Amino acid sequence: MSRRLPFLFILTTVAIDSMGIGLILPVMPDLIREVDGGSLAEAAIWGGILSTVFAVMQFLCGPTLGSLSDRYGRRPVLLISLAVMALDYLVMALAGTIWLLLAGRIVGGITSATQATATAFIADLSKPEEKAANFGLIGAAFGIGFVIGPLIGGVLGEYGTRAPFYAAAALAAANLVFGYFILPE
C-alpha cells in the first residue's frame, strides 16, 4: 500500500502533463479571437504557434528537469513543476493578450516536461521484475492524458473559453497537494 499511492501520483502527474498539449485545442480558435480580435485565419496561425511552442518546450526541457531531479531529488522537481503548472494555467485562464498566452504555453511546456523525472521515480520505486510493467503504465498514463486533454477542453469549452484552464489548474493543484502528503523522496 505504501508504494501504490506514490505510483498513483506519478501516473496522474504524467497524465496531467500530457493532457496539457491538447487541452487548448477545442477552445483555441475562439480563445485567440477573443484575446487578439483577429480573423479565423490569424487564429489558426497563432494556434499552430501555441501548440508547437508547448511541445517544443516539453521536448527541450525534459532532459533538464531529469538532470535536476537527479541532483536535487525527484520529489521537489515534481512538486515545484506542479505548483508552477497550476499557477500557469491560472495565468492562461486570465490572459488578455496573445503574448501572455504564448508565455503561458512556454511555461506550461517547461513544467510539463517531467516524464523523465516520473520514469526515474518509477525506476527508483520498482523491484527489478516490475520495472517493465511499471514503465508500460507510464506510457499508458501519457496516452490517456493525450486523449483526455482535448476531451476535457471540448466538454469544458461549452462553459467558456477559459473553463478548461481553470479545471487544469485545479487538477494540477489537487495533484500537488496529494503528492506533497504521500510522495517519498
Backbone as a printed PyTorch tensor [residue, N CA C, xyz], in Angstrom:
tensor([[[  0.8200,  -1.2020,   0.0000],
         [  0.0000,   0.0000,   0.0000],
         [  0.8590,   1.2600,   0.0000]],

        [[  1.9990,   1.2130,   0.6850],
         [  2.8410,   2.4030,   0.7770],
         [  3.4290,   2.7980,  -0.5800]],

        [[  3.5340,   1.8460,  -1.5040],
         [  4.0540,   2.1710,  -2.8290],
         [  2.9540,   2.5060,  -3.8240]],

        [[  1.7320,   2.1130,  -3.5510],
         [  0.6410,   2.3320,  -4.5030],
         [  0.2880,   3.8100,  -4.6520]],

        [[  0.2370,   4.5320,  -3.5560],
         [ -0.1290,   5.9420,  -3.6360],
         [  0.9140,   6.7640,  -4.3960]],

        [[  2.2130,   6.5730,  -4.1330],
         [  3.1940,   7.2880,  -4.9710],
         [  3.0890,   6.9180,  -6.4530]],

        [[  2.8080,   5.6390,  -6.7600],
         [  2.6210,   5.2370,  -8.1550],
         [  1.4200,   5.9630,  -8.7480]],

        [[  0.3350,   6.0460,  -8.0040],
         [ -0.8560,   6.7450,  -8.4770],
         [ -0.5440,   8.2220,  -8.7300]],

        [[  0.2040,   8.8180,  -7.8310],
         [  0.6020,  10.2220,  -8.0110],
         [  1.4130,  10.3930,  -9.2940]],

        [[  2.3890,   9.5310,  -9.5120],
         [  3.2500,   9.6260, -10.6970],
         [  2.4280,   9.4570, -11.9680]],

        [[  1.5570,   8.4690, -11.9930],
         [  0.7420,   8.2380, -13.1810],
         [ -0.1990,   9.4140, -13.4410]],

        [[ -0.7570,   9.9670, -12.3860],
         [ -1.6250,  11.1380, -12.5280],
         [ -0.8330,  12.3350, -13.0400]],

        [[  0.3660,  12.5150, -12.5310],
         [  1.2140,  13.6260, -12.9840],
         [  1.5310,  13.5070, -14.4640]],

        [[  1.8820,  12.3110, -14.9090],
         [  2.1880,  12.1070, -16.3300],
         [  0.9490,  12.3680, -17.1860]],

        [[ -0.2150,  11.9180, -16.7180],
         [ -1.4470,  12.1570, -17.4730],
         [ -1.7510,  13.6570, -17.5530]],

        [[ -1.5980,  14.3720, -16.4450],
         [ -1.8410,  15.8240, -16.4440],
         [ -0.8480,  16.5320, -17.3650]],

        [[  0.4090,  16.1050, -17.3260],
         [  1.4260,  16.7060, -18.1920],
         [  1.0780,  16.5320, -19.6680]],

        [[  0.6950,  15.3230, -20.0550],
         [  0.3990,  15.0930, -21.4740],
         [ -0.9560,  15.6640, -21.8660]],

        [[ -1.8300,  15.8560, -20.8990],
         [ -3.1330,  16.4540, -21.1570],
         [ -2.9890,  17.9000, -21.6350]],

        [[ -1.9620,  18.5760, -21.1610],
         [ -1.7830,  19.9910, -21.4570],
         [ -1.6310,  20.3100, -22.9270]],

        [[ -1.0780,  19.4000, -23.7050],
         [ -0.8500,  19.6980, -25.1190],
         [ -2.1590,  19.7880, -25.8940]],

        [[ -3.1560,  18.9970, -25.5070],
         [ -4.4060,  19.0070, -26.2540],
         [ -5.5370,  19.7690, -25.6050]],

        [[ -5.3560,  20.1800, -24.3840],
         [ -6.3970,  20.8660, -23.6270],
         [ -6.9060,  22.1180, -24.3270]],

        [[ -6.0060,  22.8380, -24.9290],
         [ -6.3430,  24.1210, -25.5490],
         [ -6.9590,  23.9590, -26.9460]],

        [[ -6.7740,  22.8110, -27.5770],
         [ -7.1820,  22.6510, -28.9760],
         [ -8.6570,  22.9630, -29.2500]],

        [[ -9.6050,  22.4450, -28.4710],
         [-11.0130,  22.7250, -28.7950],
         [-11.4280,  24.1910, -28.6240]],

        [[-10.7800,  24.9080, -27.7300],
         [-11.1800,  26.2980, -27.4780],
         [-10.2480,  27.3080, -28.1520]],

        [[ -9.1890,  26.8030, -28.7720],
         [ -8.1580,  27.6860, -29.2960],
         [ -8.6620,  28.7410, -30.2840]],

        [[ -9.4250,  28.3960, -31.3020],
         [ -9.8340,  29.4530, -32.2430],
         [-10.6280,  30.5690, -31.5650]],

        [[-11.5830,  30.1990, -30.7380],
         [-12.3900,  31.2200, -30.0600],
         [-11.5620,  32.0090, -29.0470]],

        [[-10.6910,  31.3190, -28.3250],
         [ -9.8570,  31.9890, -27.3280],
         [ -8.9300,  33.0040, -27.9920]],

        [[ -8.2890,  32.6180, -29.0700],
         [ -7.3540,  33.5190, -29.7520],
         [ -8.0970,  34.7070, -30.3480]],

        [[ -9.2430,  34.4620, -30.9280],
         [-10.0300,  35.5770, -31.4720],
         [-10.5270,  36.4850, -30.3470]],

        [[-10.7730,  35.9090, -29.1950],
         [-11.2140,  36.6930, -28.0350],
         [-10.1040,  37.6250, -27.5410]],

        [[ -8.8730,  37.1300, -27.4680],
         [ -7.7840,  37.9560, -26.9290],
         [ -7.1000,  38.8070, -27.9970]],

        [[ -7.1230,  38.3350, -29.2350],
         [ -6.4030,  39.0370, -30.2920],
         [ -7.3240,  39.8450, -31.2000]],

        [[ -8.5660,  39.4160, -31.2970],
         [ -9.5200,  40.1440, -32.1200],
         [ -9.3250,  39.9660, -33.6100]],

        [[ -8.4990,  39.0200, -34.0090],
         [ -8.2160,  38.8270, -35.4240],
         [ -9.2020,  37.9000, -36.0960]],

        [[ -8.8750,  37.5460, -37.3190],
         [ -9.7150,  36.6450, -38.1100],
         [ -9.4560,  35.1950, -37.7240]],

        [[-10.2760,  34.3160, -38.2710],
         [-10.1050,  32.8910, -38.0210],
         [ -8.7750,  32.3960, -38.6060]],

        [[ -8.3700,  32.9420, -39.7360],
         [ -7.0880,  32.5610, -40.3450],
         [ -5.9190,  32.9480, -39.4440]],

        [[ -5.9710,  34.1390, -38.8520],
         [ -4.9110,  34.5500, -37.9170],
         [ -4.9380,  33.6830, -36.6650]],

        [[ -6.1390,  33.3190, -36.2230],
         [ -6.2610,  32.4440, -35.0570],
         [ -5.6400,  31.0770, -35.3440]],

        [[ -5.7860,  30.5960, -36.5830],
         [ -5.1980,  29.3080, -36.9520],
         [ -3.6680,  29.3630, -36.8940]],

        [[ -3.1140,  30.4620, -37.3590],
         [ -1.6500,  30.6140, -37.3050],
         [ -1.1770,  30.6550, -35.8590]],

        [[ -1.8330,  31.4790, -35.0360],
         [ -1.4460,  31.5530, -33.6310],
         [ -1.6930,  30.2260, -32.9170]],

        [[ -2.7320,  29.5250, -33.3080],
         [ -2.9960,  28.2120, -32.7170],
         [ -1.8570,  27.2430, -32.9810]],

        [[ -1.3620,  27.2640, -34.2010],
         [ -0.2140,  26.4140, -34.5310],
         [  1.0200,  26.7980, -33.7370]],

        [[  1.2230,  28.0930, -33.5820],
         [  2.3750,  28.5680, -32.8070],
         [  2.2500,  28.1410, -31.3420]],

        [[  1.0750,  28.3230, -30.7570],
         [  0.8790,  27.9690, -29.3440],
         [  1.0430,  26.4710, -29.1100]],

        [[  0.5230,  25.6540, -30.0180],
         [  0.6630,  24.1990, -29.8820],
         [  2.1130,  23.7700, -30.0450]],

        [[  2.7690,  24.3480, -31.0270],
         [  4.1510,  23.9740, -31.3060],
         [  5.0880,  24.3760, -30.1770]],

        [[  4.9240,  25.5780, -29.6570],
         [  5.8380,  26.0490, -28.6190],
         [  5.6970,  25.1940, -27.3510]],

        [[  4.4830,  24.7570, -27.0310],
         [  4.2800,  23.8830, -25.8740],
         [  5.0530,  22.5750, -26.0560]],

        [[  4.8770,  21.9350, -27.2170],
         [  5.5380,  20.6580, -27.4760],
         [  7.0570,  20.8060, -27.5500]],

        [[  7.5310,  21.8760, -28.1600],
         [  8.9770,  22.0920, -28.2610],
         [  9.5930,  22.3040, -26.8770]],

        [[  8.9280,  23.0670, -26.0340],
         [  9.4500,  23.2970, -24.6830],
         [  9.4600,  22.0090, -23.8770]],

        [[  8.4220,  21.1960, -24.0470],
         [  8.4040,  19.8920, -23.3830],
         [  9.5920,  19.0490, -23.8370]],

        [[  9.8290,  19.0170, -25.1230],
         [ 10.9250,  18.2350, -25.6910],
         [ 12.2840,  18.7430, -25.2210]],

        [[ 12.4820,  20.0440, -25.2570],
         [ 13.7810,  20.6180, -24.9060],
         [ 14.0750,  20.5690, -23.4060]],

        [[ 13.0580,  20.6980, -22.5850],
         [ 13.2760,  20.8180, -21.1400],
         [ 13.1960,  19.5000, -20.3840]],

        [[ 12.7350,  18.4450, -21.0210],
         [ 12.6680,  17.1410, -20.3670],
         [ 14.0150,  16.6840, -19.7970]],

        [[ 15.0830,  16.7280, -20.5970],
         [ 16.3900,  16.3180, -20.0610],
         [ 16.8730,  17.2110, -18.9120]],

        [[ 16.5720,  18.4940, -18.9860],
         [ 16.9930,  19.4100, -17.9210],
         [ 16.2760,  19.0870, -16.6150]],

        [[ 14.9660,  18.8750, -16.6830],
         [ 14.2320,  18.5220, -15.4680],
         [ 14.6800,  17.1640, -14.9370]],

        [[ 14.9970,  16.2440, -15.8480],
         [ 15.5270,  14.9470, -15.4130],
         [ 16.8470,  15.1040, -14.6760]],

        [[ 17.7270,  15.9420, -15.1990],
         [ 19.0090,  16.1960, -14.5330],
         [ 18.8180,  16.8780, -13.1810]],

        [[ 17.8960,  17.8350, -13.1380],
         [ 17.6090,  18.4990, -11.8600],
         [ 17.0780,  17.5110, -10.8250]],

        [[ 16.2840,  16.5510, -11.2880],
         [ 15.7550,  15.5590, -10.3440],
         [ 16.8510,  14.6010,  -9.8740]],

        [[ 17.8430,  14.3530, -10.7020],
         [ 18.9870,  13.5470, -10.2620],
         [ 19.7980,  14.2850,  -9.2040]],

        [[ 19.8920,  15.5840,  -9.3650],
         [ 20.7190,  16.3750,  -8.4560],
         [ 20.0020,  16.7460,  -7.1500]],

        [[ 18.7270,  17.1760,  -7.2710],
         [ 18.0210,  17.7010,  -6.0970],
         [ 16.9230,  16.7800,  -5.5700]],

        [[ 16.6320,  15.7290,  -6.2950],
         [ 15.5980,  14.7930,  -5.8610],
         [ 14.3800,  14.8540,  -6.7550]],

        [[ 13.7110,  13.7370,  -6.8680],
         [ 12.5270,  13.6430,  -7.7280],
         [ 11.3610,  14.4420,  -7.1430]],

        [[ 11.1740,  14.3080,  -5.8390],
         [ 10.0340,  14.9310,  -5.1680],
         [  9.9920,  16.4500,  -5.3650]],

        [[ 11.0780,  17.1800,  -5.0680],
         [ 10.9950,  18.6280,  -5.2470],
         [ 10.7530,  19.0470,  -6.6980]],

        [[ 11.3520,  18.3590,  -7.6430],
         [ 11.1680,  18.7240,  -9.0480],
         [  9.7150,  18.5090,  -9.4640]],

        [[  9.1490,  17.3830,  -9.0750],
         [  7.7580,  17.1080,  -9.4410],
         [  6.7930,  18.0760,  -8.7620]],

        [[  7.0000,  18.3500,  -7.4900],
         [  6.0900,  19.2320,  -6.7680],
         [  6.2020,  20.6870,  -7.2430]],

        [[  7.4130,  21.1450,  -7.4690],
         [  7.5890,  22.5170,  -7.9660],
         [  6.9850,  22.6470,  -9.3710]],

        [[  7.1890,  21.6380, -10.2000],
         [  6.6080,  21.6760, -11.5460],
         [  5.0880,  21.7610, -11.4820]],

        [[  4.4780,  20.9780, -10.6080],
         [  3.0210,  21.0150, -10.4760],
         [  2.5390,  22.3690,  -9.9510]],

        [[  3.2670,  22.9380,  -8.9910],
         [  2.8730,  24.2450,  -8.4460],
         [  2.9270,  25.3250,  -9.5160]],

        [[  4.0220,  25.3450, -10.2720],
         [  4.1620,  26.3500, -11.3330],
         [  3.1310,  26.0940, -12.4360]],

        [[  2.8700,  24.8270, -12.7290],
         [  1.8730,  24.4920, -13.7390],
         [  0.4890,  25.0000, -13.3390]],

        [[  0.1180,  24.7960, -12.0820],
         [ -1.1880,  25.2630, -11.6150],
         [ -1.2930,  26.7840, -11.7460]],

        [[ -0.2470,  27.4790, -11.3460],
         [ -0.2410,  28.9390, -11.4870],
         [ -0.2810,  29.3630, -12.9500]],

        [[  0.4380,  28.6400, -13.7750],
         [  0.4780,  28.9550, -15.2030],
         [ -0.9010,  28.7980, -15.8340]],

        [[ -1.6210,  27.7500, -15.4840],
         [ -2.9660,  27.5820, -16.0260],
         [ -3.8870,  28.7130, -15.5800]],

        [[ -3.7030,  29.1880, -14.3610],
         [ -4.4980,  30.3400, -13.9130],
         [ -4.1610,  31.5950, -14.7200]],

        [[ -2.8750,  31.7980, -14.9850],
         [ -2.4630,  32.9450, -15.8080],
         [ -3.0840,  32.8360, -17.1960]],

        [[ -3.0540,  31.6480, -17.7840],
         [ -3.6390,  31.4840, -19.1160],
         [ -5.1530,  31.6770, -19.0800]],

        [[ -5.7890,  31.2930, -17.9820],
         [ -7.2340,  31.4960, -17.8590],
         [ -7.5800,  32.9780, -17.8080]],

        [[ -6.6730,  33.7770, -17.2930],
         [ -6.9190,  35.2150, -17.1530],
         [ -6.2640,  36.0580, -18.2480]],

        [[ -5.5080,  35.4150, -19.1370],
         [ -4.7320,  36.1280, -20.1530],
         [ -5.6230,  37.0080, -21.0150]],

        [[ -5.1700,  38.2290, -21.2020],
         [ -5.9050,  39.1750, -22.0240],
         [ -5.2040,  39.5090, -23.3230]],

        [[ -3.9990,  38.9650, -23.5250],
         [ -3.2530,  39.2220, -24.7590],
         [ -2.6880,  37.9070, -25.2940]],

        [[ -2.4230,  37.9090, -26.5590],
         [ -1.8450,  36.7250, -27.1950],
         [ -0.4420,  36.4500, -26.6500]],

        [[  0.2700,  37.5180, -26.2780],
         [  1.6330,  37.3570, -25.7770],
         [  1.6420,  36.6910, -24.4120]],

        [[  0.6460,  36.9690, -23.6000],
         [  0.5390,  36.3050, -22.3020],
         [  0.1650,  34.8300, -22.4870]],

        [[ -0.6740,  34.5560, -23.4680],
         [ -0.9730,  33.1570, -23.7900],
         [  0.2750,  32.4300, -24.2760]],

        [[  1.0560,  33.1000, -25.1120],
         [  2.2940,  32.4940, -25.6080],
         [  3.2560,  32.2220, -24.4590]],

        [[  3.4260,  33.1870, -23.5670],
         [  4.2920,  32.9840, -22.4000],
         [  3.7650,  31.8400, -21.5380]],

        [[  2.4450,  31.7700, -21.4080],
         [  1.8440,  30.6860, -20.6340],
         [  2.0970,  29.3270, -21.2480]],

        [[  2.0260,  29.2390, -22.5620],
         [  2.2940,  27.9570, -23.2280],
         [  3.7670,  27.5730, -23.1200]],

        [[  4.6620,  28.5620, -23.1290],
         [  6.0910,  28.2690, -22.9400],
         [  6.3180,  27.7010, -21.5390]],

        [[  5.7990,  28.3920, -20.5330],
         [  5.9560,  27.9280, -19.1470],
         [  5.2620,  26.5780, -18.9610]],

        [[  4.0850,  26.4300, -19.5560],
         [  3.3650,  25.1600, -19.4650],
         [  4.1570,  24.0080, -20.0570]],

        [[  4.7940,  24.2320, -21.1790],
         [  5.6200,  23.1950, -21.7910],
         [  6.8010,  22.8170, -20.9220]],

        [[  7.4070,  23.8070, -20.2950],
         [  8.5450,  23.5480, -19.4090],
         [  8.1020,  22.7340, -18.1990]],

        [[  7.0130,  23.1630, -17.5630],
         [  6.5900,  22.4920, -16.3250],
         [  5.9890,  21.1140, -16.5700]],

        [[  5.5630,  20.8430, -17.7810],
         [  5.0010,  19.5250, -18.0550],
         [  6.0310,  18.5700, -18.6670]],

        [[  7.2850,  18.9420, -18.6400],
         [  8.3550,  18.1040, -19.1950],
         [  8.9250,  17.1620, -18.1430]],

        [[  8.0610,  16.5720, -17.3440],
         [  8.5220,  15.7560, -16.2170],
         [  8.4790,  14.2600, -16.4850]],

        [[  8.3070,  13.8390, -17.7240],
         [  8.2140,  12.4020, -17.9860],
         [  9.5050,  11.6720, -17.6130]],

        [[ 10.6510,  12.2710, -17.8770],
         [ 11.9170,  11.6300, -17.4960],
         [ 12.0230,  11.5060, -15.9790]],

        [[ 11.6090,  12.5430, -15.2690],
         [ 11.6390,  12.5080, -13.8060],
         [ 10.6680,  11.4660, -13.2840]],

        [[  9.4730,  11.4120, -13.8520],
         [  8.4800,  10.4270, -13.4230],
         [  8.9690,   9.0080, -13.6950]],

        [[  9.5760,   8.8030, -14.8460],
         [ 10.1050,   7.4760, -15.1830],
         [ 11.2300,   7.0930, -14.2330]],

        [[ 12.0940,   8.0320, -13.9110],
         [ 13.1750,   7.7530, -12.9610],
         [ 12.6050,   7.4340, -11.5810]],

        [[ 11.5630,   8.1220, -11.1860],
         [ 10.9270,   7.8590,  -9.8930],
         [ 10.3440,   6.4510,  -9.8690]],

        [[  9.6860,   6.0610, -10.9490],
         [  9.1410,   4.7080, -11.0520],
         [ 10.2720,   3.6840, -10.9740]],

        [[ 11.3800,   3.9570, -11.6380],
         [ 12.5280,   3.0460, -11.5800],
         [ 13.0630,   2.9420, -10.1590]],

        [[ 13.0670,   4.0640,  -9.4330],
         [ 13.5450,   4.0640,  -8.0500],
         [ 12.6450,   3.2260,  -7.1460]],

        [[ 11.3430,   3.2490,  -7.3900],
         [ 10.3860,   2.5540,  -6.5210],
         [ 10.1540,   1.0940,  -6.8970]],

        [[ 10.4860,   0.7270,  -8.1210],
         [ 10.1260,  -0.5910,  -8.6400],
         [ 11.1570,  -1.6540,  -8.2940]],

        [[ 10.6400,  -2.8390,  -8.0510],
         [ 11.5140,  -4.0120,  -7.9540],
         [ 11.9650,  -4.3400,  -9.3690]],

        [[ 13.1380,  -4.9660,  -9.5160],
         [ 13.6460,  -5.2320, -10.8750],
         [ 12.6590,  -5.9800, -11.7710]],

        [[ 11.9340,  -6.9350, -11.2180],
         [ 10.9980,  -7.7180, -12.0400],
         [  9.7260,  -6.9360, -12.3860]],

        [[  9.4930,  -5.7870, -11.7680],
         [  8.2940,  -4.9850, -12.0130],
         [  8.5550,  -3.7960, -12.9430]],

        [[  9.8150,  -3.5100, -13.2160],
         [ 10.1440,  -2.2730, -13.9380],
         [  9.4920,  -2.1860, -15.3110]],

        [[  9.5470,  -3.2400, -16.1010],
         [  8.9830,  -3.1920, -17.4570],
         [  7.4860,  -2.9000, -17.4060]],

        [[  6.7740,  -3.5730, -16.5370],
         [  5.3300,  -3.3470, -16.4200],
         [  5.0370,  -1.9230, -15.9540]],

        [[  5.8130,  -1.4350, -15.0070],
         [  5.5870,  -0.0780, -14.4950],
         [  5.9330,   0.9890, -15.5260]],

        [[  6.9450,   0.7390, -16.3490],
         [  7.2480,   1.6720, -17.4330],
         [  6.1090,   1.6700, -18.4520]],

        [[  5.4910,   0.5140, -18.6530],
         [  4.3190,   0.4440, -19.5250],
         [  3.1700,   1.2860, -18.9940]],

        [[  3.0220,   1.3060, -17.6620],
         [  1.9800,   2.1420, -17.0520],
         [  2.2470,   3.6260, -17.2980]],

        [[  3.5160,   4.0120, -17.2930],
         [  3.8700,   5.4040, -17.5990],
         [  3.4190,   5.7470, -19.0220]],

        [[  3.7000,   4.8550, -19.9590],
         [  3.2730,   5.0700, -21.3410],
         [  1.7580,   5.1330, -21.4600]],

        [[  1.0550,   4.2850, -20.7170],
         [ -0.4080,   4.3020, -20.7390],
         [ -0.9450,   5.6110, -20.1630]],

        [[ -0.3540,   6.0840, -19.0690],
         [ -0.7910,   7.3520, -18.4670],
         [ -0.5720,   8.4980, -19.4400]],

        [[  0.5500,   8.4780, -20.1560],
         [  0.8100,   9.5110, -21.1610],
         [ -0.2650,   9.4700, -22.2440]],

        [[ -0.5720,   8.2790, -22.7240],
         [ -1.5920,   8.1330, -23.7560],
         [ -2.9670,   8.5770, -23.2910]],

        [[ -3.3170,   8.2370, -22.0620],
         [ -4.6140,   8.6450, -21.5100],
         [ -4.6940,  10.1660, -21.4360]],

        [[ -3.6430,  10.7970, -20.9500],
         [ -3.6280,  12.2540, -20.8730],
         [ -3.7130,  12.9050, -22.2420]],

        [[ -3.0500,  12.2960, -23.2110],
         [ -3.0470,  12.8310, -24.5700],
         [ -4.4480,  12.7860, -25.1780]],

        [[ -5.2220,  11.7510, -24.8250],
         [ -6.5820,  11.6100, -25.3290],
         [ -7.5720,  12.4450, -24.5180]],

        [[ -7.3980,  12.4640, -23.2070],
         [ -8.3620,  13.1370, -22.3370],
         [ -8.2180,  14.6630, -22.3620]],

        [[ -7.0540,  15.1810, -22.7160],
         [ -6.8590,  16.6260, -22.7850],
         [ -7.8460,  17.3210, -23.7130]],

        [[ -7.9080,  16.9070, -24.9840],
         [ -8.8930,  17.5340, -25.8760],
         [-10.3390,  17.2590, -25.4500]],

        [[-10.5790,  16.1000, -24.8390],
         [-11.9260,  15.7890, -24.3600],
         [-12.3520,  16.7690, -23.2690]],

        [[-11.4750,  16.9820, -22.2980],
         [-11.7670,  17.9370, -21.2230],
         [-11.9090,  19.3510, -21.7930]],

        [[-10.9990,  19.7080, -22.6950],
         [-11.0690,  21.0240, -23.3210],
         [-12.3710,  21.2350, -24.0670]],

        [[-12.8400,  20.2090, -24.7680],
         [-14.0840,  20.3290, -25.5250],
         [-15.3140,  20.3860, -24.6390]],

        [[-15.3710,  19.5130, -23.6420],
         [-16.5240,  19.4920, -22.7420],
         [-16.6020,  20.7880, -21.9440]],

        [[-15.4830,  21.1880, -21.3600],
         [-15.4950,  22.3990, -20.5370],
         [-15.5430,  23.6730, -21.3770]],

        [[-15.1450,  23.5680, -22.6270],
         [-15.2280,  24.7130, -23.5280],
         [-16.6530,  25.1930, -23.7250]],

        [[-17.6130,  24.3340, -23.4550],
         [-19.0290,  24.7290, -23.5260],
         [-19.3670,  25.7720, -22.4660]],

        [[-18.5650,  25.8400, -21.4200],
         [-18.7950,  26.7970, -20.3330],
         [-17.9570,  28.0680, -20.4970]],

        [[-17.2260,  28.1570, -21.5710],
         [-16.4080,  29.3300, -21.8450],
         [-15.0130,  28.9250, -22.2620]],

        [[-14.3440,  29.8320, -22.9360],
         [-13.0060,  29.5270, -23.4480],
         [-11.9690,  29.4130, -22.3440]],

        [[-12.2710,  29.8900, -21.1570],
         [-11.3060,  29.8600, -20.0540],
         [-11.5230,  28.6800, -19.1170]],

        [[-12.6730,  28.0470, -19.1850],
         [-13.0120,  26.9580, -18.2570],
         [-12.0020,  25.8030, -18.2640]],

        [[-11.4990,  25.3520, -19.4260],
         [-10.5230,  24.2580, -19.3890],
         [ -9.2550,  24.6080, -18.5970]],

        [[ -8.8620,  25.8740, -18.6250],
         [ -7.6580,  26.2820, -17.9050],
         [ -7.8900,  26.2750, -16.3940]],

        [[ -9.0600,  26.7200, -15.9740],
         [ -9.3860,  26.6600, -14.5440],
         [ -9.4210,  25.2110, -14.0590]],

        [[-10.0100,  24.3380, -14.8640],
         [-10.0700,  22.9220, -14.4950],
         [ -8.6720,  22.3070, -14.4260]],

        [[ -7.8220,  22.6330, -15.3900],
         [ -6.4560,  22.1040, -15.3880],
         [ -5.6690,  22.6330, -14.1910]],

        [[ -5.8810,  23.8950, -13.8390],
         [ -5.2190,  24.4520, -12.6530],
         [ -5.6730,  23.7230, -11.4030]],

        [[ -6.9660,  23.4520, -11.3060],
         [ -7.4860,  22.7270, -10.1390],
         [ -6.9390,  21.3010, -10.0800]],

        [[ -6.8560,  20.6440, -11.2300],
         [ -6.2880,  19.2880, -11.2770],
         [ -4.8320,  19.2730, -10.8430]],

        [[ -4.0440,  20.1880, -11.3780],
         [ -2.6240,  20.2600, -11.0220],
         [ -2.4510,  20.5860,  -9.5400]],

        [[ -3.2620,  21.5020,  -9.0230],
         [ -3.1630,  21.8670,  -7.6070],
         [ -3.5750,  20.7070,  -6.7130]],

        [[ -4.6300,  19.9940,  -7.0820],
         [ -5.0640,  18.8370,  -6.2870],
         [ -3.9960,  17.7470,  -6.2860]],

        [[ -3.3880,  17.5180,  -7.4390],
         [ -2.3260,  16.5100,  -7.5050],
         [ -1.0990,  16.9560,  -6.7170]],

        [[ -0.8290,  18.2520,  -6.7030],
         [  0.2690,  18.7960,  -5.9030],
         [  0.0470,  18.5030,  -4.4160]],

        [[ -1.1400,  18.7670,  -3.9260],
         [ -1.4580,  18.5130,  -2.5100],
         [ -1.3550,  17.0270,  -2.2130]],

        [[ -1.8990,  16.2170,  -3.1030],
         [ -1.8210,  14.7510,  -2.9510],
         [ -0.3640,  14.3080,  -2.8740]],

        [[  0.4450,  14.7780,  -3.8220],
         [  1.8550,  14.3940,  -3.8540],
         [  2.6300,  14.8920,  -2.6480]],

        [[  2.3040,  16.0630,  -2.1670],
         [  3.0050,  16.6200,  -1.0060],
         [  2.8880,  15.6910,   0.1990]],

        [[  1.7320,  15.0980,   0.3730],
         [  1.4960,  14.2690,   1.5470],
         [  1.9050,  12.8020,   1.3880]],

        [[  1.9570,  12.2910,   0.1730],
         [  2.2190,  10.8520,   0.0310],
         [  3.5480,  10.5180,  -0.6510]],

        [[  4.1830,  11.5030,  -1.2660],
         [  5.3570,  11.2150,  -2.0760],
         [  6.6220,  11.1480,  -1.2110]],

        [[  7.3010,   9.9980,  -1.2360],
         [  8.5830,   9.9290,  -0.5220],
         [  9.6840,  10.5320,  -1.3740]],

        [[ 10.8180,  10.8120,  -0.7670],
         [ 11.9600,  11.3100,  -1.5240],
         [ 12.7080,  10.1300,  -2.1130]]])
